[in-house]
Amino acid sequence: MIRRALLTMMLSLFVVPAGAEDDGGPQLVPLRAFPTAVQQAPKQDDTPAIVRWMIRPLRRGMFIRLPVMDTDPNRGITGGIMPIWVIQGENDDRIKAIHAPSLTYNHDFGFIPTLRYYSYPKEDASLVLIGSWSKHEREFGGEYMDQSVSGTEHNLLLRVQYNIDAGQRFYGFGPDSAKRSEANYKEDYVQYRWGAGTSVVKGSKLRVNLSQHFQSGRILDGPLANFTRFRTAYPGQFSPVRQQTNENRLALEYDDRDHGVTTERGTFFQTYAEASLRGFASAYDYERYGLDYRWFKPWAKDKVLALQMKYEQLLGQTPPFWLLPRLGGKYSLRSYGNGRYIDRGMAVANVEQRFKIFEEKMGGVTTEFQLAPFAGAGTVFDNPERAAARYVRAVVGAGVRAVAKPQVVGSIDFGVGREGLAVFMDINYSF
């Protein structure tokens, strides 16, 4: 009975959360490949009744009645329903497309209708489209990603997005910004990003990538009534006129992981340099340098130790604050909201131990359930020489995951830090 109760609770993990973000701000997160077989459920099984109601096999795929519960620290609780149609190809068991509309409600932002479409022309390529319109917010965008263009070792990324995000928070700059200085703002931006890369030597794990990111955005007063108007609290950061930046990046990476998402062993290392030049479709001159190191080690049956370390530094003219390195959120310090700490430099480390608890077959798909206690620490600074141990913020917590290999990961992470408990829901590991 305990196992069935846990299974029922974990179904809520397979949610595309409203306003999901990474450390670079709101983005579309593509899922390049889904489990390769969705078969008819057995005629008789011991699956809980609620699970049978939520998952209905189709002739080629399945239909899922999915409740949504998103608990972003910057937005509060968002709840609703998401019906999902999973469509298989006619000639094989590979997932061809997913339709995932949703209707959710948030106390501050009202009803939020959203349309999502995922297409998978091949196992290592995806097309993602999203559209959402609500009282204070808008989002329209698309992304195409191909890890082996025309069967070669070349990769390609294309992304366009228009977004109005009214749930953003700002506390000032530096590692000691106070909670009482919190202000709500609305970010209105349009962006595009493209990237391309290839192996340095054919068949090697070493790759070189080039990318460009253009963004034009403005900062307006947020709609939340219990905050001081943003233009009053931070007049220097209030920007009703659009500002644009054009960032060009060169990255070198080494990747010998057994899988890019559901990793159990291997190493990923990336170092990059980025420049924005005034007069070249940008209003600012600055450079950005960084590295991202990830290490995964299985040390016993169904146990994986995972480690990540990240560093980023910005030099030159200061761009708009929303483009500066930041800490907080699902992908950095998991007890703080996205962008809790902002400055010209950032360093963070996270470690977690992933334990397999059990696995269950649902709708023909084997799903593995994991428990993952974690710890992390990080800080921001204007330059590394001024970083101080007293400004390091530590977090501890645990994650609960539902993993349908090769790359569907539903997760709930509970993190505790000096400002209390935060809960994050997402379709991905934190790293």
C-alpha positions as CSV (number, residue, x, y, z in Angstrom):
1,M,0.0,0.0,0.0
2,I,2.9,2.4,0.7
3,R,4.4,1.6,-2.6
4,R,1.1,2.3,-4.4
5,A,0.6,5.6,-2.5
6,L,4.0,6.8,-3.5
7,L,3.4,5.8,-7.1
8,T,0.2,7.8,-7.1
9,M,1.9,10.9,-5.6
10,M,4.8,10.7,-8.1
11,L,2.6,10.9,-11.1
12,S,2.3,14.6,-10.4
13,L,6.0,14.9,-11.3
14,F,5.3,14.6,-15.0
15,V,4.3,18.2,-15.3
16,V,5.6,20.9,-17.6
17,P,5.6,23.7,-15.0
18,A,4.3,27.1,-15.9
19,G,7.2,29.6,-16.1
20,A,9.9,26.9,-15.8
21,E,13.4,28.6,-15.8
22,D,17.0,27.8,-16.0
23,D,19.9,29.8,-14.9
24,G,19.6,32.0,-18.0
25,G,16.0,33.0,-17.6
26,P,12.8,31.6,-19.0
27,Q,13.5,29.1,-21.7
28,L,11.9,26.3,-23.6
29,V,13.3,22.9,-22.6
30,P,13.2,20.4,-25.4
31,L,13.0,16.6,-24.8
32,R,14.9,15.1,-27.7
33,A,13.8,11.5,-27.3
34,F,11.1,9.7,-25.3
35,P,10.8,6.0,-24.3
36,T,10.7,3.9,-27.4
37,A,7.7,1.8,-26.7
38,V,4.2,2.7,-25.5
39,Q,2.2,-0.6,-25.5
40,Q,-1.3,-1.6,-24.6
41,A,-1.7,-2.0,-20.8
42,P,-2.3,-5.6,-19.7
43,K,-5.9,-6.6,-19.3
44,Q,-5.4,-7.3,-15.6
45,D,-3.0,-5.7,-13.2
46,D,-2.8,-4.3,-9.7
47,T,-2.4,-0.6,-10.8
48,P,-4.2,1.8,-8.5
49,A,-7.6,3.0,-9.8
50,I,-6.4,6.6,-9.9
51,V,-3.5,5.6,-12.2
52,R,-5.8,3.7,-14.5
53,W,-8.0,6.8,-14.7
54,M,-5.1,9.1,-15.4
55,I,-3.5,6.9,-18.1
56,R,-5.5,5.5,-21.0
57,P,-3.8,3.5,-23.8
58,L,-4.6,4.4,-27.4
59,R,-4.1,2.5,-30.6
60,R,-0.8,4.3,-31.2
61,G,0.2,6.0,-28.0
62,M,-1.6,7.0,-24.8
63,F,-3.8,9.7,-23.3
64,I,-2.9,11.1,-19.9
65,R,-5.1,13.2,-17.6
66,L,-2.5,15.1,-15.6
67,P,-3.0,17.4,-12.7
68,V,-0.6,20.4,-12.5
69,M,0.9,21.7,-9.2
70,D,3.7,24.2,-9.6
71,T,5.3,25.8,-6.6
72,D,7.8,28.3,-7.9
73,P,9.1,30.5,-5.0
74,N,8.7,33.7,-7.1
75,R,5.2,32.9,-8.2
76,G,3.6,30.9,-5.5
77,I,1.2,28.0,-6.2
78,T,-0.1,27.4,-9.6
79,G,-2.6,24.5,-10.1
80,G,-4.7,23.2,-12.9
81,I,-5.1,20.3,-15.5
82,M,-3.0,19.2,-18.5
83,P,-4.4,16.6,-20.9
84,I,-1.6,15.0,-22.8
85,W,-1.8,13.0,-26.1
86,V,1.3,10.9,-26.8
87,I,1.4,9.8,-30.5
88,Q,3.6,7.0,-31.8
89,G,4.7,6.5,-35.4
90,E,2.9,4.1,-37.7
91,N,5.9,2.0,-38.6
92,D,7.8,1.8,-35.2
93,D,7.3,2.3,-31.5
94,R,9.2,5.6,-31.3
95,I,7.3,8.7,-30.0
96,K,6.4,10.9,-33.0
97,A,4.6,13.8,-31.2
98,I,3.1,15.1,-28.0
99,H,0.2,17.5,-27.6
100,A,0.1,19.0,-24.1
101,P,-2.3,21.9,-23.6
102,S,-3.0,23.1,-20.1
103,L,-5.3,25.4,-18.1
104,T,-3.9,26.6,-14.8
105,Y,-4.8,29.2,-12.2
106,N,-2.5,31.4,-10.0
107,H,-3.8,33.8,-7.4
108,D,-1.7,36.7,-8.7
109,F,-1.8,36.0,-12.4
110,G,-5.2,34.5,-13.0
111,F,-6.1,31.8,-15.5
112,I,-3.2,30.8,-17.7
113,P,-4.2,28.8,-20.9
114,T,-1.1,27.3,-22.6
115,L,-0.6,25.2,-25.8
116,R,2.5,23.0,-26.2
117,Y,3.5,20.8,-29.1
118,Y,6.5,18.5,-29.3
119,S,7.6,16.8,-32.5
120,Y,10.4,14.2,-32.8
121,P,11.4,13.7,-36.5
122,K,14.3,11.4,-35.3
123,E,15.6,10.2,-32.0
124,D,18.2,13.0,-31.6
125,A,16.1,15.9,-32.9
126,S,13.1,17.8,-31.7
127,L,10.8,20.7,-32.5
128,V,9.1,22.4,-29.6
129,L,6.3,25.1,-30.0
130,I,4.6,26.9,-27.1
131,G,2.0,29.6,-26.8
132,S,0.4,31.2,-23.7
133,W,-1.7,34.2,-23.0
134,S,-3.0,35.5,-19.6
135,K,-3.9,38.6,-17.8
136,H,-0.4,39.9,-17.2
137,E,1.8,37.5,-19.2
138,R,2.5,36.3,-22.8
139,E,4.8,33.6,-24.2
140,F,5.2,32.5,-27.8
141,G,8.2,30.6,-29.1
142,G,9.8,27.7,-30.8
143,E,12.9,25.7,-30.7
144,Y,14.6,23.2,-33.0
145,M,17.5,21.0,-31.9
146,D,19.4,18.4,-33.9
147,Q,22.4,16.5,-32.4
148,S,23.4,14.8,-35.7
149,V,22.6,17.0,-38.7
150,S,22.1,14.7,-41.7
151,G,23.7,11.8,-39.8
152,T,26.9,13.7,-39.2
153,E,28.7,14.7,-36.0
154,H,27.5,18.3,-36.5
155,N,24.8,19.8,-34.1
156,L,22.4,22.6,-34.6
157,L,20.2,24.7,-32.3
158,L,17.6,27.4,-33.3
159,R,15.4,29.2,-30.8
160,V,13.0,32.2,-31.1
161,Q,10.9,33.6,-28.2
162,Y,8.7,36.4,-27.2
163,N,7.9,36.6,-23.5
164,I,6.3,38.8,-20.9
165,D,7.1,37.5,-17.4
166,A,5.4,39.4,-14.6
167,G,6.6,37.2,-11.7
168,Q,10.3,38.3,-11.6
169,R,11.9,39.5,-8.3
170,F,14.9,41.8,-7.7
171,Y,16.7,42.4,-4.4
172,G,19.6,44.6,-5.4
173,F,23.2,43.6,-6.3
174,G,25.7,41.7,-4.3
175,P,25.9,38.7,-2.0
176,D,24.4,40.5,1.0
177,S,21.2,41.9,-0.7
178,A,18.5,41.8,1.9
179,K,15.2,40.0,1.6
180,R,13.4,43.2,2.8
181,S,14.6,44.9,-0.4
182,E,12.5,42.6,-2.6
183,A,10.7,44.1,-5.6
184,N,8.5,42.7,-8.3
185,Y,9.1,43.6,-11.9
186,K,7.8,42.6,-15.4
187,E,10.3,41.6,-18.0
188,D,9.2,42.1,-21.6
189,Y,11.7,40.7,-24.2
190,V,12.1,39.1,-27.6
191,Q,15.1,36.9,-28.3
192,Y,16.6,34.5,-30.8
193,R,19.5,32.1,-30.3
194,W,21.4,29.9,-32.8
195,G,24.2,27.5,-32.2
196,A,26.2,25.0,-34.2
197,G,29.1,22.7,-33.4
198,T,31.1,19.7,-34.4
199,S,33.7,17.2,-33.1
200,V,37.3,18.6,-33.0
201,V,38.4,15.2,-34.4
202,K,35.9,12.8,-36.0
203,G,34.7,10.3,-33.4
204,S,36.2,12.2,-30.4
205,K,34.5,13.4,-27.3
206,L,35.9,16.9,-27.7
207,R,33.6,19.4,-29.4
208,V,33.7,23.0,-30.4
209,N,30.5,25.2,-30.5
210,L,29.7,28.6,-31.8
211,S,26.5,30.5,-30.9
212,Q,24.8,33.9,-31.0
213,H,22.2,35.2,-28.6
214,F,20.3,38.4,-29.5
215,Q,17.9,39.9,-27.0
216,S,15.8,43.1,-26.9
217,G,14.0,43.8,-23.6
218,R,12.6,46.3,-21.2
219,I,11.8,46.3,-17.5
220,L,8.4,47.5,-16.2
221,D,6.5,47.7,-12.9
222,G,5.3,44.3,-11.8
223,P,1.6,43.7,-11.1
224,L,1.8,42.4,-7.5
225,A,0.2,45.0,-5.2
226,N,2.1,44.0,-2.0
227,F,5.4,45.3,-3.4
228,T,6.7,48.9,-3.7
229,R,6.6,50.0,-7.4
230,F,9.8,48.8,-9.1
231,R,10.4,52.3,-10.6
232,T,10.3,53.7,-7.1
233,A,12.4,51.0,-5.4
234,Y,15.1,50.7,-8.2
235,P,14.9,53.7,-10.5
236,G,18.3,53.0,-12.0
237,Q,17.1,49.5,-13.1
238,F,13.7,50.5,-14.4
239,S,13.9,50.6,-18.1
240,P,10.7,51.3,-20.1
241,V,12.7,51.7,-23.3
242,R,14.0,48.6,-24.9
243,Q,17.7,47.7,-24.6
244,Q,19.4,45.2,-26.9
245,T,22.4,43.0,-26.6
246,N,24.1,40.7,-29.1
247,E,26.2,38.0,-27.4
248,N,28.6,35.8,-29.5
249,R,30.0,32.7,-27.7
250,L,32.8,30.2,-28.4
251,A,32.7,27.0,-26.3
252,L,34.9,24.0,-26.0
253,E,33.5,21.0,-24.3
254,Y,34.4,17.4,-23.4
255,D,31.5,14.9,-22.9
256,D,31.9,11.2,-22.3
257,R,28.6,10.7,-20.3
258,D,26.7,7.5,-21.1
259,H,23.6,9.8,-21.6
260,G,23.1,13.5,-21.7
261,V,20.0,13.5,-19.4
262,T,19.6,10.3,-17.5
263,T,23.4,10.1,-16.7
264,E,24.8,7.3,-14.6
265,R,28.5,7.6,-15.3
266,G,31.0,9.9,-17.1
267,T,32.2,13.5,-17.2
268,F,31.0,16.7,-18.8
269,F,33.2,19.8,-19.0
270,Q,32.6,23.1,-20.8
271,T,34.5,26.3,-20.9
272,Y,33.4,29.3,-22.9
273,A,34.1,32.9,-23.8
274,E,31.4,35.4,-24.9
275,A,31.5,38.9,-26.2
276,S,29.0,41.7,-26.8
277,L,30.3,44.6,-28.9
278,R,28.7,48.0,-28.9
279,G,27.7,49.0,-32.4
280,F,27.2,45.4,-33.5
281,A,23.5,45.2,-32.7
282,S,24.3,45.8,-29.1
283,A,24.2,48.8,-26.8
284,Y,26.9,47.4,-24.5
285,D,30.6,46.3,-24.5
286,Y,31.3,43.4,-22.2
287,E,32.8,39.9,-22.1
288,R,31.6,36.8,-20.3
289,Y,33.8,33.8,-19.3
290,G,32.7,30.6,-17.6
291,L,33.0,26.9,-17.0
292,D,30.7,24.1,-16.1
293,Y,32.0,20.8,-14.7
294,R,29.8,17.7,-14.0
295,W,30.9,14.3,-12.8
296,F,28.8,11.1,-12.3
297,K,30.0,7.9,-10.6
298,P,28.0,4.7,-9.8
299,W,29.5,3.3,-6.6
300,A,26.9,0.5,-5.8
301,K,23.9,-1.1,-7.4
302,D,21.3,1.6,-8.2
303,K,23.3,4.4,-6.6
304,V,24.9,7.3,-8.5
305,L,26.9,10.1,-7.0
306,A,26.6,13.3,-9.0
307,L,28.7,16.5,-8.7
308,Q,28.5,19.9,-10.4
309,M,30.7,23.0,-10.2
310,K,30.0,26.2,-12.1
311,Y,31.8,29.6,-12.4
312,E,31.0,32.7,-14.5
313,Q,32.5,36.2,-14.6
314,L,31.5,39.2,-16.6
315,L,34.0,42.0,-17.5
316,G,33.7,45.4,-19.1
317,Q,30.6,47.6,-19.3
318,T,27.7,46.4,-17.1
319,P,24.7,45.2,-19.2
320,P,21.1,45.3,-18.0
321,F,20.9,43.5,-14.7
322,W,18.8,40.6,-16.0
323,L,21.8,39.5,-18.1
324,L,24.2,39.3,-15.1
325,P,25.3,36.1,-13.5
326,R,22.8,35.0,-10.8
327,L,22.1,32.4,-8.2
328,G,18.8,30.8,-7.1
329,G,16.3,28.4,-8.6
330,K,16.1,24.8,-9.7
331,Y,19.5,24.9,-11.4
332,S,21.7,26.5,-8.8
333,L,20.8,27.0,-5.2
334,R,17.6,25.0,-4.5
335,S,16.2,27.0,-1.6
336,Y,16.1,30.4,-3.3
337,G,13.9,31.8,-6.1
338,N,15.4,32.4,-9.5
339,G,17.7,35.5,-9.5
340,R,17.8,35.8,-5.7
341,Y,21.5,36.9,-5.8
342,I,22.9,38.9,-8.8
343,D,26.4,40.3,-9.5
344,R,29.2,40.4,-12.1
345,G,30.5,37.0,-10.9
346,M,29.1,33.7,-9.6
347,A,30.4,30.4,-8.3
348,V,28.3,27.4,-7.1
349,A,28.8,23.7,-6.3
350,N,26.2,21.0,-5.9
351,V,26.4,17.3,-4.9
352,E,23.6,14.8,-4.7
353,Q,23.3,11.0,-4.1
354,R,20.7,9.3,-6.3
355,F,19.1,6.2,-5.0
356,K,16.7,4.0,-6.9
357,I,13.8,3.1,-4.7
358,F,11.7,0.9,-7.0
359,E,10.4,0.8,-10.5
360,E,6.9,0.4,-11.9
361,K,5.5,-0.2,-15.4
362,M,2.8,2.3,-16.4
363,G,1.2,2.4,-19.9
364,G,3.9,0.1,-21.2
365,V,6.7,2.4,-20.0
366,T,9.0,1.3,-17.1
367,T,9.4,4.2,-14.7
368,E,12.2,4.3,-12.1
369,F,11.5,6.1,-8.8
370,Q,14.5,7.8,-7.1
371,L,15.3,9.6,-3.8
372,A,18.2,12.1,-4.0
373,P,19.5,13.9,-0.9
374,F,21.6,16.9,-1.9
375,A,23.7,19.8,-0.6
376,G,24.9,22.9,-2.3
377,A,26.8,26.2,-1.7
378,G,27.4,29.3,-3.8
379,T,28.0,33.0,-3.8
380,V,28.1,36.1,-6.1
381,F,30.7,38.8,-6.3
382,D,31.9,41.7,-8.4
383,N,35.3,40.1,-8.9
384,P,36.8,36.9,-7.5
385,E,39.3,38.7,-5.3
386,R,36.4,40.2,-3.3
387,A,34.6,36.9,-2.7
388,A,34.3,36.2,1.0
389,A,33.4,33.0,2.9
390,R,30.8,34.9,5.0
391,Y,28.7,35.5,1.9
392,V,28.6,31.8,0.9
393,R,25.0,30.5,1.0
394,A,24.5,26.8,1.8
395,V,21.5,24.7,1.1
396,V,20.5,21.1,1.9
397,G,17.5,19.1,0.9
398,A,16.2,16.1,-1.1
399,G,14.7,15.4,-4.4
400,V,12.1,12.8,-5.5
401,R,12.3,11.7,-9.1
402,A,10.4,9.6,-11.6
403,V,12.6,8.6,-14.5
404,A,11.4,7.0,-17.8
405,K,14.6,6.4,-19.7
406,P,16.1,7.5,-21.9
407,Q,15.4,11.1,-21.1
408,V,12.1,11.9,-19.3
409,V,12.7,13.0,-15.7
410,G,10.0,14.3,-13.5
411,S,11.3,15.8,-10.2
412,I,10.3,17.5,-7.0
413,D,13.2,19.1,-5.1
414,F,12.8,20.3,-1.5
415,G,15.6,22.7,-0.4
416,V,16.2,24.5,2.9
417,G,18.5,27.5,3.4
418,R,18.7,30.6,5.5
419,E,15.5,32.0,4.0
420,G,13.5,28.8,4.6
421,L,12.0,26.0,2.5
422,A,11.5,26.1,-1.3
423,V,10.0,23.5,-3.5
424,F,10.7,23.1,-7.3
425,M,8.9,21.0,-9.8
426,D,10.4,20.3,-13.3
427,I,10.9,17.8,-16.1
428,N,14.7,17.4,-15.7
429,Y,17.5,16.9,-13.2
430,S,19.1,20.0,-11.7
431,F,22.3,18.9,-13.5
